[in-house]
């Protein structure tokens, strides 16, 4: 699928970006070019030690900010595939610095779309978040707006052989700023802080997130929002898994935080289909034949009123499951303390 292709990933030095790069370099040895686009020169330097051009002749490191449309357009010359992972994503920071999030998450998304349209790109997959479904905070609202921009971009393609699609998933296990590394660090103090005792979250590994993006690159027709079927966990159960001997202190919900995360809303159910491993929220306006799509994808419409919520999920991770996953995906030497 990606052999002999030129790929660019925005936010390429982040947790997802590094996993995506390592996976693609391993799976597609004949890749033509892999451009890591980000604004942090130190992280690019550190990543270049792990993936040097001497060993991976197709890799390139391109400093730039997706807020800068002209710079990004230059980076996209000769690019076939864009994976858009760059974003500002800290919920409290968004409430305090709203325009900065709008510039990166919304204006940046529009810059990606314009560059793809102008530079002959063939596929674009943008990363979203569960917080974009029925958003209650500014971060989620900016990502919902970004999702809408990418979905509607399929309506202005003209005769271009280009498609835009979105992947949406929940809490990524072990990513920077996520709850598991936070608890692993906090347990040294003998106390874990939890905002609400009823809080739940979805859980997905970086590997599963990369696989979802690769699925979208291979199978998207344009305009879909792909949602993985993943388990939930209770934050209090995670605290027990990480540090059963630590005190749990309930400190109250933070601004813009949800008790339960949602990836498919009740309103989305009217255009959502089950395609096996994933759900797909289909665009209301399409350039393609929906009957043909349903037949080829073996897509089954979900029931009207269906919603996919971490608090009402049918699959749950227990303490032992969480410990096993932490050892598998975060720290092989992990032991509960």
C-alpha positions as CSV (number, residue, x, y, z in Angstrom):
1,X,0.0,0.0,0.0
2,X,2.7,2.5,0.9
3,X,5.7,1.1,-1.0
4,X,7.0,3.6,-3.6
5,X,4.9,6.3,-1.9
6,X,6.0,9.6,-0.3
7,X,4.4,10.1,3.1
8,X,4.3,13.2,5.4
9,X,3.2,13.0,9.0
10,X,2.5,16.2,10.9
11,X,3.3,16.2,14.6
12,X,5.8,13.4,13.6
13,X,7.9,13.7,16.8
14,X,4.9,13.0,19.1
15,X,4.0,9.7,20.7
16,X,1.8,8.6,17.8
17,X,4.2,10.1,15.2
18,X,7.2,8.1,16.4
19,X,5.2,4.9,16.6
20,X,3.8,5.5,13.1
21,X,7.3,6.2,11.7
22,X,8.8,3.0,13.2
23,X,5.8,0.9,12.0
24,X,5.9,2.2,8.4
25,X,9.7,1.9,8.1
26,X,9.3,-1.7,9.3
27,X,6.3,-2.7,7.2
28,X,7.2,-0.9,4.0
29,X,10.9,-1.2,3.2
30,X,10.4,0.2,-0.3
31,X,8.9,3.5,0.9
32,X,10.1,6.4,-1.3
33,X,10.1,9.2,1.3
34,X,8.8,9.7,4.8
35,X,8.8,13.3,6.0
36,X,8.6,14.0,9.7
37,X,7.0,17.5,9.9
38,X,7.1,19.2,13.3
39,X,8.1,22.5,15.0
40,X,10.5,21.2,17.6
41,X,14.1,21.0,16.4
42,X,15.3,19.2,19.5
43,X,12.8,16.4,19.2
44,X,13.7,16.1,15.5
45,X,17.3,15.8,16.4
46,X,16.6,13.2,19.0
47,X,14.4,11.3,16.6
48,X,17.1,11.4,14.0
49,X,19.3,9.5,16.4
50,X,16.8,6.7,16.5
51,X,15.9,6.8,12.7
52,X,19.0,8.2,11.0
53,X,19.1,8.9,7.3
54,X,22.2,6.7,7.0
55,X,20.0,3.7,7.9
56,X,16.7,4.9,6.5
57,X,17.6,6.9,3.3
58,X,14.0,7.8,2.6
59,X,13.4,9.6,5.9
60,X,13.4,13.4,6.1
61,X,13.0,15.9,8.9
62,X,11.2,19.1,8.1
63,X,10.9,21.9,10.6
64,X,7.7,23.9,10.4
65,X,4.4,24.8,11.9
66,X,1.0,23.8,10.4
67,X,-0.1,27.3,11.2
68,X,2.2,28.5,8.4
69,X,0.3,27.5,5.3
70,X,3.1,28.4,2.8
71,X,5.7,26.5,4.7
72,X,3.5,23.4,4.9
73,X,2.6,23.7,1.2
74,X,6.4,23.6,0.5
75,X,6.8,20.5,2.7
76,X,4.1,18.7,0.7
77,X,5.8,18.9,-2.7
78,X,5.8,15.4,-4.2
79,X,3.9,13.9,-1.3
80,X,1.3,11.2,-1.9
81,X,0.0,10.6,1.6
82,X,-0.5,12.9,4.6
83,X,-1.2,11.7,8.1
84,X,-2.2,14.7,10.2
85,X,-1.4,14.1,13.9
86,X,-0.3,17.6,14.9
87,X,-2.5,19.3,17.5
88,X,-2.6,21.2,20.7
89,X,-4.5,18.9,23.0
90,X,-4.3,19.7,26.8
91,X,-7.8,20.5,27.9
92,X,-7.0,23.0,30.7
93,X,-4.6,24.8,28.5
94,X,-7.2,25.1,25.8
95,X,-9.6,26.8,28.3
96,X,-7.0,29.3,29.2
97,X,-5.5,29.9,25.7
98,X,-8.4,29.4,23.3
99,X,-7.1,31.3,20.3
100,X,-3.8,29.3,20.3
101,X,-5.8,26.1,20.0
102,X,-8.0,27.5,17.3
103,X,-4.9,28.6,15.3
104,X,-3.4,25.1,15.4
105,X,-6.3,22.8,15.4
106,X,-8.6,24.6,13.0
107,X,-6.5,26.9,10.9
108,X,-3.8,24.3,10.8
109,X,-6.4,21.7,9.5
110,X,-7.4,24.1,6.8
111,X,-3.7,24.6,5.8
112,X,-3.4,20.8,5.5
113,X,-6.5,20.6,3.3
114,X,-5.3,23.4,1.0
115,X,-1.8,22.0,0.6
116,X,-3.2,18.5,-0.2
117,X,-5.5,20.1,-2.9
118,X,-2.7,22.1,-4.4
119,X,0.1,19.6,-4.4
120,X,-1.4,16.5,-5.9
121,X,-1.7,14.5,-2.7
122,X,-3.8,11.3,-3.0
123,X,-4.8,10.4,0.6
124,X,-5.2,12.4,3.8
125,X,-6.0,10.8,7.2
126,X,-6.5,13.2,10.1
127,X,-6.4,12.1,13.8
128,X,-9.3,13.1,16.0
129,X,-10.3,12.5,19.6
130,X,-13.2,11.2,21.6
131,X,-13.5,14.7,23.0
132,X,-14.8,15.9,19.5
133,X,-18.0,14.0,20.1
134,X,-20.5,16.2,21.8
135,X,-17.7,18.5,23.0
136,X,-17.9,20.4,26.3
137,X,-14.4,21.9,26.2
138,X,-12.6,24.1,23.7
139,X,-10.1,21.4,22.7
140,X,-13.0,19.1,21.7
141,X,-14.8,21.9,19.9
142,X,-11.7,22.7,17.8
143,X,-11.2,19.0,16.9
144,X,-14.9,18.7,16.0
145,X,-14.4,21.7,13.7
146,X,-11.3,20.1,12.3
147,X,-13.2,16.8,11.6
148,X,-16.0,18.7,9.8
149,X,-13.4,20.5,7.6
150,X,-11.7,17.2,6.6
151,X,-15.1,15.5,5.9
152,X,-16.4,18.4,3.8
153,X,-13.1,18.8,1.9
154,X,-14.2,15.8,-0.1
155,X,-16.9,18.0,-1.7
156,X,-14.4,20.3,-3.3
157,X,-12.1,17.9,-5.0
158,X,-13.1,18.6,-8.6
159,X,-11.4,15.8,-10.7
160,X,-8.6,15.2,-8.2
161,X,-8.0,11.6,-7.2
162,X,-7.8,12.5,-3.5
163,X,-9.7,11.5,-0.4
164,X,-9.9,12.9,3.1
165,X,-10.9,10.8,6.1
166,X,-10.7,10.9,9.9
167,X,-9.9,8.5,12.7
168,X,-11.3,9.0,16.2
169,X,-10.2,7.2,19.3
170,X,-9.9,7.6,23.0
171,X,-7.2,7.6,25.7
172,X,-3.9,6.3,24.2
173,X,-2.1,4.1,26.7
174,X,1.3,5.6,27.7
175,X,1.1,8.7,25.5
176,X,2.5,12.0,26.8
177,X,0.1,13.6,29.2
178,X,-2.1,10.5,29.6
179,X,-3.2,9.2,32.9
180,X,-1.0,6.0,33.2
181,X,2.4,7.8,33.1
182,X,0.8,10.4,35.4
183,X,-0.1,7.7,38.0
184,X,3.2,5.9,37.6
185,X,5.0,9.1,38.5
186,X,2.6,10.2,41.2
187,X,2.7,6.9,43.1
188,X,6.2,7.9,44.4
189,X,4.4,10.3,46.7
190,X,2.1,7.6,48.2
191,X,-1.0,9.3,46.9
192,X,-2.9,9.3,43.6
193,X,-5.3,12.1,42.7
194,X,-8.5,11.3,40.9
195,X,-10.9,13.9,39.8
196,X,-14.1,11.8,40.1
197,X,-14.7,8.3,41.5
198,X,-17.1,7.4,38.7
199,X,-14.8,8.5,35.9
200,X,-14.2,6.1,32.9
201,X,-12.0,6.3,29.8
202,X,-11.6,4.3,26.6
203,X,-8.2,2.6,26.2
204,X,-6.2,2.1,23.0
205,X,-2.5,1.3,22.5
206,X,-0.3,3.3,20.1
207,X,0.0,0.1,18.0
208,X,-3.8,-0.1,17.6
209,X,-4.0,3.6,16.8
210,X,-1.4,3.2,14.0
211,X,-3.3,0.2,12.7
212,X,-6.5,2.2,12.6
213,X,-4.7,4.9,10.5
214,X,-3.3,2.3,8.1
215,X,-6.8,0.8,7.8
216,X,-8.2,4.3,6.9
217,X,-5.4,4.8,4.3
218,X,-6.2,1.6,2.6
219,X,-9.9,1.4,2.8
220,X,-11.4,5.0,3.1
221,X,-13.6,6.1,0.2
222,X,-13.6,9.7,1.5
223,X,-15.4,11.5,4.3
224,X,-15.6,8.6,6.9
225,X,-14.8,9.0,10.5
226,X,-13.4,5.6,11.6
227,X,-13.9,4.6,15.3
228,X,-12.3,1.5,16.8
229,X,-14.1,-0.9,19.1
230,X,-12.0,-0.7,22.2
231,X,-12.5,-1.4,25.9
232,X,-13.1,1.0,28.8
233,X,-11.6,1.2,32.3
234,X,-12.6,2.9,35.5
235,X,-10.0,5.3,36.6
236,X,-10.2,4.0,40.2
237,X,-9.4,0.5,38.8
238,X,-6.4,1.9,37.0
239,X,-5.2,3.4,40.3
240,X,-5.5,0.0,42.0
241,X,-3.6,-1.6,39.1
242,X,-0.8,0.9,39.3
243,X,-0.5,1.5,43.0
244,X,-2.8,-0.7,45.2
245,X,-1.0,0.6,48.4
246,X,-1.4,4.3,47.6
247,X,-4.2,6.5,48.9
248,X,-6.7,7.6,46.3
249,X,-7.7,11.3,46.8
250,X,-10.8,12.7,45.0
251,X,-10.0,16.2,44.0
252,X,-13.0,17.2,41.9
253,X,-13.5,17.4,38.1
254,X,-11.4,19.9,36.1
255,X,-12.7,22.6,33.8
256,X,-13.8,21.0,30.5
257,X,-13.5,17.4,31.7
258,X,-16.1,14.7,31.2
259,X,-17.0,11.9,33.6
260,X,-17.4,9.5,30.6
261,X,-15.9,9.9,27.1
262,X,-18.1,9.4,24.0
263,X,-16.9,8.6,20.5
264,X,-20.3,8.2,18.7
265,X,-23.2,10.3,19.8
266,X,-26.8,9.4,19.5
267,X,-27.2,11.9,16.7
268,X,-24.4,10.2,14.8
269,X,-26.2,6.9,14.9
270,X,-28.3,7.8,11.9
271,X,-25.2,7.7,9.7
272,X,-23.0,5.2,11.5
273,X,-22.3,1.7,10.3
274,X,-20.6,-1.3,11.8
275,X,-17.8,-2.6,9.5
276,X,-16.4,-5.4,11.7
277,X,-13.4,-4.3,13.7
278,X,-14.4,-0.6,13.4
279,X,-17.4,1.7,13.2
280,X,-17.6,4.3,10.5
281,X,-19.6,7.5,10.7
282,X,-20.4,8.2,7.1
283,X,-20.7,11.7,5.6
284,X,-24.2,13.0,5.0
285,X,-23.1,14.1,1.5
286,X,-21.0,11.7,-0.5
287,X,-19.3,11.6,-3.9
288,X,-19.7,7.9,-4.0
289,X,-22.5,5.3,-4.2
290,X,-23.6,4.4,-0.7
291,X,-25.3,1.1,-1.8
292,X,-22.0,0.0,-3.4
293,X,-20.2,1.0,-0.2
294,X,-22.5,-1.0,2.0
295,X,-22.1,-4.0,-0.3
296,X,-18.3,-3.9,-0.6
297,X,-17.7,-3.1,3.1
298,X,-20.4,-5.5,4.4
299,X,-21.5,-2.5,6.4
300,X,-24.4,-2.9,8.8
301,X,-26.2,0.3,10.1
302,X,-26.3,0.6,13.8
303,X,-29.6,1.0,15.6
304,X,-31.1,4.5,15.7
305,X,-30.2,6.0,19.1
306,X,-27.0,4.0,19.4
307,X,-24.2,5.8,21.2
308,X,-20.6,4.7,22.0
309,X,-19.8,5.8,25.5
310,X,-16.9,4.7,27.8
311,X,-19.4,4.5,30.7
312,X,-21.9,2.2,28.9
313,X,-19.3,0.1,27.0
314,X,-19.8,-3.6,26.8
315,X,-16.1,-4.4,27.1
316,X,-14.1,-3.5,30.3
317,X,-10.5,-3.8,31.5
318,X,-10.1,-5.1,35.0
319,X,-7.0,-4.6,37.3
320,X,-5.2,-7.7,36.0
321,X,-5.9,-6.6,32.4
322,X,-4.5,-3.2,33.0
323,X,-1.3,-4.5,34.7
324,X,-0.7,-6.8,31.7
325,X,-1.2,-4.0,29.2
326,X,1.1,-1.7,31.2
327,X,3.9,-4.3,31.1
328,X,3.2,-5.0,27.4
329,X,3.0,-1.5,26.1
330,X,4.6,0.9,28.6
331,X,7.2,-0.7,30.9
332,X,8.2,-4.4,30.8
333,X,9.6,-4.1,34.3
334,X,6.4,-2.6,35.8
335,X,5.3,-4.0,39.1
336,X,2.4,-2.6,41.2
337,X,3.5,-0.7,44.2
